[in-house]
Amino acid sequence: MSSVDRFSDRSLKARARTVVIGAGLNLFLGTGQVLLFSFGVFLKPIIVDTGWSRAEVSSAVLWGQLLVALASPFTGLAVDRFGAKRVARFAGPSLGIGVVLIGLMSRSEESFVFFFALSFLLGAAQVPVPYVKAVANWYDKRLGLALGSAMILSGAGVALLPPISAALIDAFGWRMAYVGLAVIVWLVSVPSVAFLIHEPPAGNAASDLDARNASKMASGGSDGMKLVQAVRTRPFWMIAVSFFLISAVVGAGTHVLPIILSDYGLKTQQSSFVMTLVGVAMMVARFGFGMLLDRFRAPRLTALVFLGAAAGFLCLTYGVSAITVPVAAVLIGLALGAEVDALAYMASRAFGRQHLGSIYGVLMFCFSFGLGCGPAVFGQVYEYTGSYHDAFWLAAAAAVVATLTVLVVKDTDLNGAAGAPRCSKCAPCATQ
C-alpha cells in the first residue's frame, strides 16, 4: 500500500469516528431528551403557575409524539433521498424554534398543547433516524458498538437535561427555562453537524459497496428490501408491535417518576434527579448493549431488558419508597437505553441498509407513538382513579407482552445484512 493509500485509510477512519461523535451530540439534544424526558420536571411547575389540568397538560405529549410518529417515515425518506447531513442541518435549529414557542406563546391550556405538539413536529428530524443512518453508512463489522457509542450520549441527555431544566425553572421560571433549552440546542447542534457529520465517499463506506452486497444477499439479488417489501414480512410487524408496547411503557415511566416524587413532597430540583438515575442506566445500556449485540442473539437480549422494565413497574405497585423508585428508575433506564440500539440493529440486519432510512422511519413511527401514548394513558388513569397504581399494573403487563412478541423474531430473520463479504479496499468496513 502506498503512503497516499495509507493516508486515505487513516483519514476515512478518522471521519468515521467523528460521525459517531457528531451523531452522539445531536442525540444528546434530541427531541425526546429536550421535550419528552424533561417533561416530568416541567409538569408540576406549570400546573402550580397556571392552574391548568394535569390530564390536559399531559395530553400534549401524546399529540406531540403522534406528530413525530407521522413525520418519521417522511424523515426516513428524506434521509435516503438527500443524505443524513442535509437533513441534520435543519433538525436542531428547527427544534430550537419550537421549544422557544412553548415558553413564549403558551397562554392557555389549549395553546400550550398546540405549541408543545408543534415543537415536536418542528423537531421531527432531530430523532435517531438521520443519525443512525449516518453511523450505519460508515460501519459494518462493529455496527453495534458504533451505534452504542453514539447513543450513549442520548442517555447522557436523559441524565442531565432534567436537572438542568429544574435549575433553569428555579432560576427563571418554566417559560424562560424552555427558551434556555432552545439556546443550548442551537449552540451544540449547528457546529456539530457542520464539522462532525460526513457523508461517506462513494465506494469507500459500508453504505456503498459493502452494504449493497450485503443487502443483495439478504433479498436474493436486490439492493436490500424496500419499504413496501419489508412491511409484508412477519419480522417487521413483530418488531413494530414489541417496540410500540415497550416505548409506551418506558415513556410512561420517565414521565411519571419525577411526578410521583413531587407528589410525595420533594422539590423540583430533588425529584429531577431520579431522571439522572434513568439516564445513567440508559448510558450503560446504550454502550454495553451495543457491544453485546455484536456477540449475542439480539431478540433474546432485547427480551431480557424488556422483562426488566416489567419488574420495575411491579416494584412501583408496592408503593413509593427509597427502594422501589430507584430500582424502577434503573430498570426502566436500562430498557430505554437498549431499545433504540436494538431497533436500529435489528432493522439494519433484517432489511439491509440501502433503504434503511425509510424502513427505520416507519418503525420509529411505532416507537414515537408509543412514547406519547404512555404518559397520556397514565394521565387519564390518574384523572379517574386519583393515583397511578392501576397504571403501574397496566405498564407491567404491556412490558411482558412486548417481551413475548420480540422473542418471535428468529435469528434467521436477522441474517439479512450479516455475513456478507467485505471489500478489502474499504477502510471503514474492512477494519471496523
WOLINWO-V549553 format. One record per run of one state. SS is the DSSP state (alpha for helix, beta for strand, coil for the rest). FROM is the first residue (numbers start at 1). TO is the last residue. If there is no record, write none. Layout:
# WOLINWO-V549553
ss;from;to
SS;FROM;TO
SS;FROM;TO
This chain:
# WOLINWO-V549553
ss;from;to
coil;1;2
alpha;3;28
coil;29;30
alpha;31;36
coil;37;38
alpha;39;50
coil;51;53
alpha;54;82
coil;83;83
alpha;84;105
coil;106;108
alpha;109;122
coil;123;127
alpha;128;136
coil;137;142
alpha;143;172
coil;173;173
alpha;174;196
coil;197;205
alpha;206;218
coil;219;226
alpha;227;230
coil;231;233
alpha;234;263
coil;264;267
alpha;268;293
coil;294;297
alpha;298;317
coil;318;323
alpha;324;351
coil;352;355
alpha;356;385
coil;386;388
alpha;389;406
coil;407;410
alpha;411;414
coil;415;426
alpha;427;431
coil;432;432
